[in-house]
Amino acid sequence: MKQKQYVDGYVLAIPKKNLKIYKKMAQKGGSVWMKHGALQYVECIGEDLESAKKWGCLPFPKMIKQKPSEIVVFAYVMYKSRKHRDSVNAKVMKDPLMHPEKHKNQPMPFEMKRMAVGGFETIVNQ
């Protein structure tokens, strides 16, 4: 049996026109999280998001209020524990790569208010 771990999960909608910008931002972010001790950093774009309907579930596009011009992103960062997550995130937030001066006044490539975020303790990890 694997040890319990901790996951930060994210779901957000990104305008298709901003995907390249977001991908660069995500790659840089992933490097910073991994540098400071995250176990895994994953960003995914939606590909089969409507199949949830046939199971009677709420599909991500509806949950995130996806517009036709947007792509849904599902992302997660894996840690050893919540304490480890808090330690890694504190280091990440102090990392100069997370606060580049040249991007200081630029808007995010997505609407932060429509991003769903949460921390999760694993209960099954095979």
C-alpha positions as CSV (number, residue, x, y, z in Angstrom):
1,M,0.0,0.0,0.0
2,K,1.3,3.4,-1.0
3,Q,1.7,6.1,1.7
4,K,-1.0,8.8,1.8
5,Q,-0.2,11.9,-0.2
6,Y,-1.7,15.3,-0.7
7,V,-2.9,16.9,-4.0
8,D,-3.7,20.5,-5.0
9,G,-6.3,20.3,-7.8
10,Y,-7.4,23.0,-10.3
11,V,-10.0,23.3,-13.0
12,L,-10.1,26.4,-15.1
13,A,-11.2,27.7,-18.5
14,I,-8.7,29.4,-20.8
15,P,-9.5,31.3,-24.0
16,K,-8.2,29.3,-26.9
17,K,-6.3,32.4,-28.1
18,N,-4.3,32.4,-24.8
19,L,-3.3,28.7,-24.7
20,K,0.3,29.3,-25.8
21,I,0.7,32.0,-23.2
22,Y,-0.9,29.7,-20.5
23,K,1.3,26.8,-21.5
24,K,4.5,28.8,-21.1
25,M,3.3,30.0,-17.8
26,A,2.4,26.5,-16.7
27,Q,5.8,25.1,-17.8
28,K,7.6,27.8,-15.8
29,G,5.3,27.1,-12.8
30,G,5.8,23.4,-13.0
31,S,9.6,23.9,-13.0
32,V,9.4,26.1,-9.9
33,W,7.1,23.7,-8.0
34,M,9.3,20.8,-8.8
35,K,12.5,22.7,-7.9
36,H,11.0,23.4,-4.4
37,G,10.0,19.7,-3.8
38,A,6.6,18.9,-5.4
39,L,6.4,15.2,-6.3
40,Q,4.5,15.8,-9.5
41,Y,3.1,18.7,-11.5
42,V,0.5,18.0,-14.3
43,E,-1.5,20.3,-16.6
44,C,-4.1,18.8,-19.0
45,I,-6.4,20.3,-21.5
46,G,-9.9,18.8,-21.9
47,E,-10.5,16.3,-24.7
48,D,-13.5,14.2,-23.8
49,L,-15.6,16.4,-21.5
50,E,-19.1,15.5,-22.5
51,S,-19.0,11.8,-21.7
52,A,-19.9,12.6,-18.1
53,K,-23.5,13.4,-19.3
54,K,-24.1,9.7,-20.2
55,W,-23.3,8.7,-16.6
56,G,-25.6,11.4,-15.2
57,C,-22.7,13.5,-13.9
58,L,-21.9,17.2,-14.2
59,P,-19.4,17.8,-17.0
60,F,-16.5,20.1,-16.4
61,P,-17.6,22.6,-19.1
62,K,-20.9,23.2,-17.3
63,M,-19.2,23.4,-13.9
64,I,-16.6,25.9,-15.1
65,K,-19.2,27.7,-17.3
66,Q,-17.0,27.2,-20.4
67,K,-17.6,29.5,-23.3
68,P,-17.3,28.2,-26.9
69,S,-14.1,30.1,-27.3
70,E,-12.4,28.4,-24.3
71,I,-10.5,25.2,-23.4
72,V,-10.9,23.5,-20.0
73,V,-7.8,22.8,-18.0
74,F,-7.5,20.2,-15.3
75,A,-4.2,20.4,-13.3
76,Y,-2.8,19.0,-10.1
77,V,0.3,19.1,-8.0
78,M,1.3,16.1,-5.8
79,Y,3.0,16.4,-2.4
80,K,4.0,14.1,0.5
81,S,1.5,15.6,2.9
82,R,-0.4,18.8,3.6
83,K,2.5,20.0,5.7
84,H,4.8,19.3,2.8
85,R,2.4,21.2,0.4
86,D,2.4,24.2,2.7
87,S,6.2,24.2,2.9
88,V,6.6,23.8,-0.9
89,N,4.0,26.5,-1.6
90,A,5.7,29.0,0.8
91,K,9.0,28.5,-1.1
92,V,7.2,28.8,-4.5
93,M,5.6,32.1,-3.6
94,K,8.9,33.5,-2.6
95,D,10.7,32.3,-5.8
96,P,11.6,35.3,-8.1
97,L,10.5,33.3,-11.2
98,M,7.0,33.5,-9.9
99,H,7.0,37.3,-9.8
100,P,8.8,38.4,-13.0
101,E,8.9,42.2,-13.2
102,K,8.1,42.2,-17.0
103,H,4.7,40.6,-16.2
104,K,3.9,42.8,-13.2
105,N,1.1,44.7,-14.9
106,Q,-0.1,42.0,-17.4
107,P,-3.5,40.3,-16.9
108,M,-3.7,36.6,-16.3
109,P,-4.5,34.6,-19.5
110,F,-7.8,33.3,-17.8
111,E,-10.4,34.5,-15.3
112,M,-9.2,33.7,-11.8
113,K,-12.8,34.0,-10.4
114,R,-13.9,31.0,-12.5
115,M,-11.0,28.8,-11.4
116,A,-11.9,26.0,-9.0
117,V,-9.1,25.1,-6.5
118,G,-8.8,22.7,-3.6
119,G,-6.4,20.7,-1.5
120,F,-7.1,17.0,-1.2
121,E,-5.7,14.2,1.0
122,T,-5.5,10.9,-1.0
123,I,-7.6,8.0,0.2
124,V,-6.7,5.6,-2.6
125,N,-3.3,5.6,-4.4
126,Q,-2.5,2.5,-6.4
